[in-house]
Amino acid sequence: MLYWLLYQKLFPYFRLFRIFRYVTLRCVLASVTALLIGLLIGPFVIERLREFQIGQYVREDGPQSHLKKGGTPTMGGVLICIAIVVPALLWSDLSDPLVWLVVLSTLAFAAIGFTDDYIKVVKKRSLGLTSRQKLALQFTASAAVAIALIWLDRRGEYSTRLVVPFLKGYRPNLIIDSLLKTHLWPLAFIPFVLFVMLVITGSSNAVNLTDGLDGLAIGCTIIAAGALTALTYVSGHAVFSDYLELQRMPMVSELTIYCGAMVGASIGFLWYNAHPAEIFMGDVGSLMLGGAIATVAVAIKQELLLPFIGGVFIMEALSVILQVGSYKLRGGKRIFKMAPIHHHFELLGWSESKVIARFWILALVFALFALTTLKLR
């Protein structure tokens, strides 16, 4: 909106406003705007959540040190959502369909998480949406993203071909071209739709599993969003994409502003979520952030780098899968003392702050490795 006003409308009269055409400046402005929104309305949101007695439920079978966190205001993801979406809409070129796709995906996953939190917290139930209900809603939202991307692909504004790290000449197409001119043409899109559903839903749940310690998930999100900001910028930049031999996609450059807003909003939330936390993000925050990160990764054709961009998220999800698999297949035997794996280290005697700091370091190492793959092709 501000981009439209300051550059597209006022630029002919005020030549200084040409600076607003630059993605880098608008990315910084979006990040600062998101940070200020988070810092300024954070106390108001925390107070309102306390007023409405929207407090965190803590499992009795979890680490005993977490019992004192019971009643801490939750559903703070609403604050993160506002702090991301508002600056993204203010500073982006809203004629870019990818901006709307990512924003709508963010809102969809936020709505799923909000519903889950509302049932658990407001209606005083230990379980919100069932696993099947939650997965069904996540798959539906992810499928909608996939269908929108297929529509953009048919218009020549996106590519359904995978970009494989280290193999610059190998770009398999997830749409079966041989079926497109037959009466079975709808089947041609199934591989791509299933792939996008798996990536986005998996990422959403992985962030949700990571959100178990004060500041852990949001700190890792800052790092992942920072890496995505760099990846998005170089993918949409003519010189950098050519130098790094990336598939240049001019439309994705506007997503740099969205990623910058995500970084700023996450830092603003961390101010209140740092140990000891004054507010938790809840499912409305974790499901939303995971879905948003994955949607951006798919939009910029870096979905195969997602396991490194969000390395800690993947590690947490894998620990749960391995724990559950071991328990069922090995007659009740467990691999870890508790899953997700951050609880395992707590039960080994690590303090909560030490676990958080070391996992942030791991997240940074994973993200740096993801960025190095840009040149190692």
N, C-alpha and C positions, 0 to 999 in steps of 0.2 A: 504493500500500500504506500509506504513512504518512498519506495523506489519509483513507483508509478508517478507519485506527486512531484518528488524532487528532481528526478531525471527526465522522465518522459513528458511532463507537463511544464515544469518551471525552467528546465535547462535552456530553452531558446531565449529566455529573458535574463537568466543569471548564469553566465558561462562558467562560473566557478563550480556549479553543480555537476559539471562533467565528471567530477571525482566519484560520483555515486554509480557510475557505470562499472567501476572496478569491483570484481568479486571479492578481492582480498579485503578492501575497505569495508564492504557490507558484511563480510564474514566477521570481522572484528567488532563492528557495531552490533551485529546480532548477538555475538557472544557477551559483550558488555551489557546489552539490554537484558538478556536472559539472566545474567548474574545479578543485576540490580533488582529485577523482578523477584528472584528467589530470596535475596537478602531482605528486601523491603517488606514483602507480604508474608514472609516466613513466620514471624511472630504472630501475626493476625491469624494465619491458618492453624498454627499450633494451639492458640488460645480457643479458637472455635471448636477444634476437635476435642479439646479438654471439656469444653462446655457441653458438648453433645455426648460426652463419655465414650468417645470412639477410641478405645484403648486396645493395645496388642494382647492377644491371647498367647500364652507361653505353654508349650507342651511340658507335661510333668515328667515325661521320660527323657527329656533333653538334659543338657548339662545343668547342674544345680545352680551354677552361678548366674544362669539366665532367668531364674524365677523372679528376681528383683526387678526385671524389665517389664513384668506384667503391668498393664494399665498405661504404658507409655503411648501417647497418641500415634495412631497409624493412619493409613490411607494418605500419607504425604505425597504419594505419586501424583495426586491432583495438582499439587504445587509445581512438581516437575513438568507435568503436561502443559500447564499454562505458560511456564517459563520457556518452554521449547516452541510451542505452536505460535504464540503471539509474536515473538521476534522473527520467526521464520516467515510469517505472513507479512510482517512490516517491511522487511528488508529484501525479500526475494522478488524475482520477476514472476508474477502470478500467471503469466501466459504460458509458463513452462509446465506441461502436464505431469512431469516427474515430481515436481514440488507438491502438487495436489495429491499425487499417489502416496507419497511418503507421509504427508500430514494426515490423510484419511486413514492410512494404515495405523499410524500412531494412535489416533482417536479410537479406532476399532479395538485395538488391543487394550487400550486404557479402559474402554467400556466393559470389556470382558473381565478385567481385573477388578474394576469398581463393583460389578455385580457380585463377584466372588467375595470381596471384602464386605460389601453391604450385608450379604446374607450372614456371614460369620460374625461381624462386629455389631451391627445395628440390631439384628434379630437374635443376638446372643446364642449362636450355634457354633459348635466346634468345627463343623464342616460346612463350607459354602457350596459352590457348585461341585457336583460329583466329577470324578476324573473324566468320565465319558462326556459329560456335558461341556466341560472346559475344553477338551480336545476337539469336540465337534465344532464349537464356536471358533477355536483357533484355526482349524483346518478350513473352515468356511471363509474366514477373513483372509487367510493365505491364498486360497484358491481365487478369491476376488482380485488380489494383487497380481497373480499369475495371468488371469484373463485380461486384465488391463495392460500388462506388458506384452501379451500376444497381440492385442489390438495395436499397440505402438509399433510392434515389429512389422505388422502388415502394412503400416504407413511408412515404414522405413526410418523410424525414429528410435529404434531399439534393435538389439540383436539377441536372439535366443541361443546363439553359439556360446559355449563355455570358453572362458579364458583360463588355460591351464598353466599354473606357475612352472617355470623352468622349461616348458615346452612351447615356445612362442609360435611354432608353426602348426601346432595341433589344436584345432578349435572345433570340437564336435558339435553338431547341431542337435538340440534336444527336441526339435520338431521333425517328424518323419515326412520328408518332402514327397516321397513316393506315394503317400496316401492322400495328399492334398487335392489331387485331381480325380479322385474316385468318390464313390458314394459313401466311403468310410472316412471321409475327411475329418470328422470330429475326433477320431481316434489318433490323428497325427499329433494332436496337442497334448495328449495324456502324459507322455514322459516329462515334458516341461512343467506341466501343472503339478505333477506329483513331486518333482524335484523342488520346486519353489515351496510347496506345502511343507515338505520335510525340513528345508533349511529354516524357514521363518518360524514354524511351530517349535522346532527343536531349539532354536536360539531363545525364543520367548521363555520356554520352560527352563533352559539352562540358567538364565539370569535369575529366574524365580528361585531356583535351588541355591544359588549363591547368596541370596539375600538372607543371611542368618546371623551375621555379626555387624556391629555398629560400623557403618561406613565401608564395609567390604565391597558390596555390590556397586555402590555409587562411585567408589574410588576406581574400581576396575572399569566402570563405564566411562569415566573421564578419559582414561588411557585409550580405550577402544575407540571412543568418539574422536579423540585427537588423531589417532591413526587413520580413521575414515576421512577426516577433514583433509589430511595430506593426500590420500589416495584419490579422493573425489576431485581435488584441485588439479592434480597432474593428469587425471583422465580427461578432464575437460579443457586442458590447456594445449594449444596447437603445438608449441615448441617442445614442452616437456613430454607430451604423449608421443611425439615423433622420435625424440631422443631416446626415450625408454622403450620404444617399440611397442607401445600400448595401442589398443584399439581406441582411436579418438572419438569421443562422444560429446559434442559441444553442449548438448542439453543438460548433461549431468553437472556442469559447472555451478548451476544454481543450487545444487544440493550441498555445495560447500557451505553456503549460508546456514542451511538446516543443521549441518554437523557442528558448525561453530556455535549455534544456539544450544545444541545438546551439551557441548562442553561447558558453556557458561551456566546453563541451568543445573548441571550436575555439580559444579563447584559451589553454586549457591545453596544447593540442598545439603551438600557435605558439611557446610558450616554448622548446620543444625543436627546432622545425622552422625557427626564424628563422636567417637567414644568419650564419655557416656552419652548416648543419643537422646536428644530431646523429642525426636519424631522418627517414625519408621515409614518407609515408602509403601509398604503393603503390596498386595498383588497388583493393584492399579498402577503402581510404579514399575515393579519388576517385569511383569508381563509386557507392559508398554515399551520399556526400554529394550528388552530383548527383541521384540517384534520390529521396533524402529531400526535398530542396528542391522538386523538381517535384511530388512527391506532396502535400506541404503546399499548394503553390500550386493544384493541382487541387481539393483538398478544400475550400479557402476561396473557390473561384471567382475566383481571380486569375491563372489560367494565361496570359491574354493580356498580363499585366504582367510575366511571367517574363523576356522579353527585356531588360527594364530592371532588374528585381531582380537578375538575374545578367548584366548587360551585358557584363562582361569575358569571361565564359564563352562567350557567344554570339559575341563578336568573335574569340576564339581559334578557335572551331569554324569560323566563316565563312572565316577566313584559310586553314585547311587545305583546305576545300572549293574555294576560289578557286585555291589553289596547284595542287591535283591537277587541277582542271578545265582550268586554263591549260596545264599540262604535257601533258595528253592531247590537247587540242584545238588547241594552237598549236605542235605539233611539238617539244616539249621545252622551250619557253620558260616561265620562271617569273616570277611577279609579285613575290614576296618572295625575299630571300636565303635564307631558310629558314622553314619553317612548323612549328609554330604561330608566331604573329607575335611572341611575346616573344623567340624566337631571332633573328628578323630585326633587332630593335633591338640585341641583343647584338653581332651581326656588324657593325652600323653603328658600334660603338665604345662604346655605353652600358655602364656597369658593371652587374653583376647587381643590386646594391642599388638603383641608380637606376631600372632597369626595374621592379623590384618596387614601389618607393614610388610611381612614377607610375601604375602599373596599379591600385594600391590607391586612389589619388585618383580615377581614372576610375570604379572600382567604386562609390565613394561618390557621385559625381555621378550615375551611373545610378540608384542606389538612392534618392537624394533626389528625382530626377525621378519615379520610380515612386510615391513617397509624395505628391507634389504632385498627381498625377492623381486622388487621392481627392476633392479639392475641385473640380477642373476637370472637372466632369461636366455 
